[in-house]
Structures are given as structure tokens and as C-alpha cells.
């Protein structure tokens, strides 16, 4: 028995000796320099420091044969020179498995929803290569959202990336929530919400809304919150993508990945770059911004087994679309959905501006000749109405030619038909949510353009699903005035 204890003790001593130990040399905010005497950790290795190993450092630079510089992914309070550091021997890892569904995580894979700890999961590195070209699907497919204005005018690509441009209060979160509801409720898909630099309040509200809407069982939420260090915010997108890749490659399921906000990912990279002492590039951005963004975006792809379709909120600094962050993001997007505050103020929800929004999928070869011609005719009608608004404001509707009056009537009915009651806002609006197929949406727009509903009040077309609902509501709806240009 004594001999066995001695053997165990000697084995533990050998393991302890073989563990790669380092010493903290300097601490400057989130930047930590560590000296290793025996073996230098590779780039992206994770180091643990502190009394309980609670301080996590990621190696980003090898200074010389014994010194590494890393960025702390946690606050560095209590860290001092001379303190021991342990090399974990691997990179940052994220949990994957079916147990992730309906849970909320931080960048380290810890559950933050105050539920029971995670069990029955694997851990995978967050640094993964994009799928090989041989595995990628070259077929362009439409991703139906069940939202009329998006499916008709800004069709999204299955396995593509769509940018959602919008400020506060225009319905951006509601639109994201509705897409999650439609994906989960009507398709065999998984939704992953990744909050990059999110406010704690927004994360808590979204979790509560998802729970109330009943879509939480097929959803995963990952947050790198605004109060966390830049290193944590910079890596949370990679952690969410690792989880998404599991559902795509192992479970062979379609994944809807919602990222809010992709600009904050670039901003976190800029902070990390500055802390590491790199010379900033144009307008203060990091010189490696293009590479960092590509490393994240190129992993979002459709393969022969499944697809990751991404909806990304994009903040444009000072509304300058020539800003490097916006320019680099545009290069990766297949669709741009612009939310308009003016349309939101008019009660036209979803408040998507059809003239500013665009999609690479809206071509005859992908959506079909009929869909393409209808979309172009809708845009043309709405554009003519926009040009006529100034004349109407100055001279009144009566001064327009009969042909122009018809254009205005069609455009206003189209605007109202392209509104839609959402499932996620039923409790606020009193309107039951509607999921509208692409065929029904196209049919409704075509019939409006053919003046089939010119004798119907505009209000009969507001907040309905299929166009046939307008006929049922005609008697119930009061007559609406059509001479008001707003």
C-alpha cells in the first residue's frame, strides 16, 4: 500500500514537472507578458493565471525564445509580476453537442442562464479553417423567410450572408426575432444568436422574448458583452461559429446565425491591435482587419451536408458607407437590408426601405423571370411615387395626371401590402402573426399592379398575410383617404 502511494506521488510529481509553467513579467491593462523557461507556447495557446486559474490569457505574439505576449480575455485585477502561469497546451475551445440547445453561453462556453451546468458535450477549438472548396455547394438557393418584403425584393441566399443596416428603434431586433421564429417553427433548423459587444440589458430582454415566443428549444445564445475585455468580444464570434459548424457538419441541419453587431467585432479587433502595439492603418483601424473579418466570414458557408445562413447587423459609423469597416463588410454580403426610420414612423413594419435594399440573388437566373420582372416593376412604381411626393406636397394630388394618380394608388397599396404582422409582436399589436409563402406574396403584388384592388381602401391591405384576406376585411375596414402622400 505504501509502495502504491509512493508510485502515485512520483507520477503526480512527473506530471507537475512536465506541465509548462511560466512567470508573469509585466501587466499593462489587458496585455500580459509571460516568460517560459522550458517550452514556448504556440500562437493562440490559452494560459491560466491567478489563484484559481480564473484569469485567461490568449497568446498572440512570441517576443523571443522565452517570452510571449498575450491578451487577457478576462479582467486582470490581482495579476502581478512574478505570479505563476500555466500553459493549457491548446487554444480556446467551445462546447458542441445537442445539449447546447435552449442555453446561453459566454465566450468560454460557461452557461450564464442560471440553469444546471452543461453535460454530455465535446469541446472544439474556436480556430477552425473554412470548409474546403470541394465540399462547398455551388448551387444558389433562395432562403425563404416568410416575410413578404424580404422574399420579394431582397431575397436571401441559403448559406449566404445578409447585412441588416438600422439604428435603434426601427425594428431590427423584432425582425431578427421573427426570422428565428420562422426558421425554427417551420423548418428543421437551429438558430444561434451571437451578441458581440451586446448590452447586458439587450441580452436579457432577447432571452426573455425568445422564451415567451416559444422558440428557445431550438436556439443557442452566445454573448461577449459590452462590459467584457476586448479580447473576449473579439473571440465570441469564433465560438458561436464553432457551435454552428457542429450543427451543420455533424447534425446535417440548416443553421440561422444572427450576429449583432459585426461592427463591434471589428472594433474589438481594433482595440486588441492597439493594445498589442501594432501601427494603425487608415482611420485608426487595425492593419489586419481584412484578414480577421475574412477568417470569420468565410466559415459561414453552405456545404453538401447543410448550410449556415447569416443575418448580421451592421453599424455604419456616421452614416459613412466609405468607412473601411463598412467597405470590408460589404465585400462578404450577398444581400443588404436597409431599415428606414421614416417608414417606421409611418407605421409601415417591417420598416425596410425597398429602394435602398438590394440582393445579389435578385436575378432572372436564380429567382426566375416572373419574380425578377415583378420585383423590378414594384421598385419602379415605388420610385415613381417617391419622385411624385414633392409635387403632391406642393400642388396636391389633384394636379397629377390620371396616369400618375394610378401610380400613386398602386404604390401606396403595395407599401401597405408589404407590411406584415409578426408572431413575435402579437402580444403588443393584437394582430396574429402571419407567415406568407413566396408564391402568395408574388401573387398579391402582381394583382395590385394589375389594379385588381384599386377600389379597395388602402387600410384593407395593411397588416395582412395573403392578398385574399383583403377581400374578407373590405366590409370590416373603414374607407381610407388616398390623398395623403404620407
N, C-alpha and C positions, 0 to 999 in steps of 0.2 A: 504494500500500500504506500509506503514511504517512497519507494523507488518510482512508483507511478506518479506520485505528486511531484517528485523531482523532475521526471521526464516532461510533465505538463508545464512546470515552471520554466524549464530550459527552452521548451517550444515557444512559450509566450515571449521569453526574452529575445529569441531569434527573430520572431515576427515583429517585435517592437523595434529591434535594431534595423530590420530590413525596411521598415516604414520610412518614407522620405520626409525627414524633418528639416524645417528651415527656421530662420530667425528674422524677425521684423527689423529692417534697417531704418526705414523712415515712413512716416504717415503724413500726407498732405491732403486733408479732406478725404475724398474717396480714393485717392491714388496711394497705393501701398507698395513699397519696395521690399523684397524679401531675398535673403541670401541663403543659398543651399550649398553645402559643402560636398555632398556625395553625388547627387544626380539632379540635373536641371529639368524642371517640369516643362513639357511641351506647351506651345501656344494653345489657349482655350482651356488649359487644365484648371480645375477648381481647387482652391486651397481653403482650409478651415482654420480659423484663429479664434482667440477668446477662451474664457474659462470652460465653456461648454461647447465650443466649436460653433458658436452662433453667428460669428462674422464670416461671411462667404466672400472670397476674392477670386476673380477670374483673371488668369494670366493673359496679358495682351502683348507683352514685349519682353524679349530676352536681352538684357543690357550688356552682359558679358558672360564669361564661362561660369559664373557663380551667382549672378544677380538677375532677378526677374522683376518686372514692374506689372502690377495688376490693378484692376479697378474693382472696388468693393461693390457688391450687389446688395449689401445691407448697410445700415448706419455703422460708422466706425467708432462710436463712443466707447471709451475704455481701452482701445487698442494703443499700445505704446511700444517704443523701441525695445528690443531685447526679448519680446514675447515669442513663444514658440508658435510655429505654423506647420500644419500637417498637409501634405500633398495627398489628395484623394486618388490620384493616379488616373483620373478620367475627366471628361468635360461635364458641363452642366447637363442634367438629364431631366426628362419629363415623363410622367406616368402615362401609360397607354393601356387600354382594355375597356371592356363593356361597363366596368364599374364606374367609369368616368361620367356616364350619362346622369343628368339632373344634378350635377355637383358644380361647385365653384372653387377655383384654384388660384394660387398666386404663381409667380414665376418659377418657384422651386418645386411645384407640384403639391404643396401643402393645401389641405382643404381649409377654406375660410368661410364656410357657410354654417359653422357651429353644429354640424352633424357628426355622426360617428366617423372615426378615421377610415382611410381608404384601405381596402383589402383586395387581394387577387388581381394585382396589376403587374405589368412589366415596366421596366424603366429604360428609355432610349435616349441617346444623345440628341440634343436640340440642333446640333450642327450636322445637317444631312444634305447630300447632293440632290439637285433636281432630278426628276426621272429622265432616263436616257431617251434620246430621240427615237430609238427603235421601239420604245414602249408607249410613246405618245400617240394619241388618236389624232389623225389629220382631218377628220370629218367635222365640219362645222354644224353644230346643232343649236337650236333655239332653246333657251331655258325659260319655260313659261312660269310667270309669277302669279297669274290670276288677277293682275292689276291692269286694267284696260289701257291706260295711257302709256304704261311702260311696254306692254306686249305689242301694241300697235305702232307706236312711234319710236321707241328706244328699245328694241328687242335685245335681251341679254343673251350672252353666249354660255352654253353649258361648258363648264371648265374654263370660263373666261373671267375677266376682272372688270368690274364696273365701278366707276367713281361717283360718289354722291356728294355734290357740292351744295352746301347750305349752311346758313348761320343758325343762331338759336331761335327757337320758337316757330319755325316754318314747317315742322312735322317730320324732321329727319329720323328721330328715334321711333316715331309711330310707323313710318314707312319700313324701317328695318324690322320692327316687331311684327308687322303684318307679313313680311316676306318669310320670317321664321315660322309664323303660324301656318302659312300656306304650304311651305316646304314640308313641315312635319306632319300636318294634318292630312295632307292629300298625296304625299309621296313617301316612298320608303327611304327617307333621308335623315341625316343628322345635321344639326345646326351647332356651330361653335361661334360664340361671341368673344372677341378678343378686345379688351379695353386697354389701349396704350395711352398712358397719361390721363386716365379717366379720373373724374372727381369721385370721391367715396360715395357721395350722395347719389350720383347717377347710377353707379353700380348697384347700390342697394335698391333703388327705385326700379331698375330694369329687372332685377331678380324677382321682386315682388310682382311686377307686371306680368312676367313670364309665368309665374306660379298661378296667378289669377286667371290667365288666359288658357291654362292647361297645356302649355307646350314644353314645360320643363322636363318631362320624362325622356325626351329625345334631344336634349340640349346640354352643351357643356359651356361653362363660362370661365374665362381666364382673365385676370386683371393684374396689370402693373400700374398701380395708382399714382396719382399726381404727387403725393407726399413721399413717394419712394425715391431712392437714389437713381441717377440717370442710367447706371449700368443695369438695374432691374427693369426699367422701362424699355431699354434697348433690346433686351433678350426675351421679353414676354411674347412678342410676335413669333419668334422662332419656336417657343414652347407650344403655342397654340397650333402652329403648322405641323409640328411633330405629332400632336394628337389627331389632327385632321388627316394626315398621311396614313395613320393606322387604320382609320375607318375606310379610307379609300382603297388601300392596298391589301389589308388583311380581312376586313369585313366586306369588301366589294360593294360599298354603299356610296351614294352620292352625298357630298358634304357641302353645306352652305356655310361659308366662312365670312363672318361680318367683323370688320376691323374699324375701330373708332379710337383714334384718328391716325391715319397713316402719316400725316404731317408731324405728329408728336413722336413717331418712330424716328423720322429724320432729325428732328430737334434733339432727341435723346442721343443720337449718334454724334451730333454736333457738339453736345456737352462733353461726351466721352472723349472725342477727338481733342477738344480744347484742354481737358484735364491731362491728357497724355502728352501734351506739349507739341502737337502737330500744328504746322503753319496753316491757318485757314485759307480757303480758296475764295471764290467770288462771293461777295455779300456775307462773308463770315461763315459759310458752310464748310464742312469738312472736305478735304480733297478726295476722300474715298466714298463720297455719298453715292455716286452711281453704282459702284460695286456692291455697297451694302444694301441698297434698295433692290438691285437685281438679284442678289443672293436670297432675299426674302420673296420677291415677286415670282421668280422663275420656278419656285417649288409649287406654286399654285397652277396646276395643270390637269388636263384630262388624259387618262391613260386607257388601256384596253380593258381595265377592270372597274374603273369608277372615275369620278370627276370631283374636283374641288372648285366650286363656283364662288367667287369672292365679290362681296359688296363692300367697298371701302369708302368711309367718309374722308373727304379731303378738304382741309382748310387751306384757303389761298390767302397768304399774307397781304394785307392792304389791297385786296382785290386785284393784285398784280399777277396776271397769268404768265408773265415772262419771268417770274421768280424761279430760281433754279429748282426749288423743291417741287413746284407745280409742273415745270417742264419735264423733269425726270420721271414724275409720276405719270404724266400723260403718255409717255412712251410705252408704258406697260398696259394701259387700259384699252379694252375693246368697246366700252360704252361710257358716256359721260351724262349723268342725270343731274340737271341743274334745278334746284328748288328756288322758287321766286317768292319773295316777301310780299310783293304786290298781289299775287294770286292768293296767297294765304289770307291777306287782309280782306279779299273779296269773298272768302269762304269757299274757294274752289280747291278742295282737297281730294287727292294729294296735290300739293302746290307745285307741280312740276311744270317748268316753262318749256313747252314743246318746240319753240323756235330756237332756244339756246342748247337744248339737249341733243345729243347725236349718238349714233351707234354704227360701228363698222359692219354689223350684221344686216343692216337695212339695205341690202342689195337684192336685185331680182334673182340672182343665182342661189341665194340662201333662203330668203323668206318667200320667194315665189313672185310671179309677175303681178297677180291681183293685189297681194298685200303691199307690194312696193308702190304701185300706182295709187292705191288708196291713201297710203301714208303721205305721198307727195302731194296729192290733192288736198288732204287735210292741212298740211303745212302751208300750202299756197293760200287756202281760204283764210287760215288764221293770220297769215302775214298780211293779206289784203285788209283784213279787219283792223289790224294794228296800224296800218297806214291811214285808214279812214277815221280813226279815233279823233285825230286832231281836227278834222273837218267837222265831225259831228259835234265836238265840244264848242267850236266857234259858231257854226251856222245851224246846227240841229240836223236831225235825221231826215227831215222833210226836204232838205236841199239836195239830197243824194239822188242819183238816177235810180230808176226801178231795179236795174241790174245790181247796182251797189247795195241797195237795200236788201236784196236777196242774199248777197254775200254776207252782210252783217247778220241777218237772221240765221243763216246756216252756221256761221262761226260761233254765235252765241249759243246755239243749240248743241253744237259739237263740244264747246267748253263745258257745258253742264252735263252732257252725257259722259264725258271723260272723267267726271268726279265719281267717287265710289265710296260707299260706306264700308268701314273696316271692321273686322271681327274684334280687333284689339281695342276699339273705341266704343263698342256697343254700350257700355255702362255710362259713358259720358254723353253720347249723342241720342240714344234711344233708337237709332236705326240699326236693324240687324245686319251683320256683315254679309257681303256678297263676294263669291268667287266667280269670276267671269272667264270663260274659255276664250281663246284667241278667235275662234270661228264666230262666236257670238258678238265679240267686240267689233270685229271687222264688218259683220253683217249690219250692226247698229249704225256704224259710221257711214257705210255705203247708203243705207236708207235715208239717213239725214241729208247727205249730199244730193240725193235724188229728190229732195223736197217732199218726201213722204210725210214728214211731221211738221210741215210749215203751218198747219192750222192748230197745232198743239201748243199750249202755253209752255214757255221755257222751263217753268218750275216742275212740269211733269217729267222732264228729263233729268232733273237734279237729284243726285244721290240715289240712283237706281242701279240695278245689275244689268240684266239683258234689256234690250230695247223694247221688247213686248210688255215689260212692266209699265211703260209709259201709257199704254192704252188702258190698262186697268186703273191707273191713277188719274186719267184725264178728268173724270167726273168729280173725283175727290179733291183735285187741286184747284185753287182759285186761279182766275186768269192773271197772267203776269204781264206787266208793261214791258214792251220791247224797245221803247225809245230811249232808254237809259244806257249810255255807252259803257258804263262801268259794270 
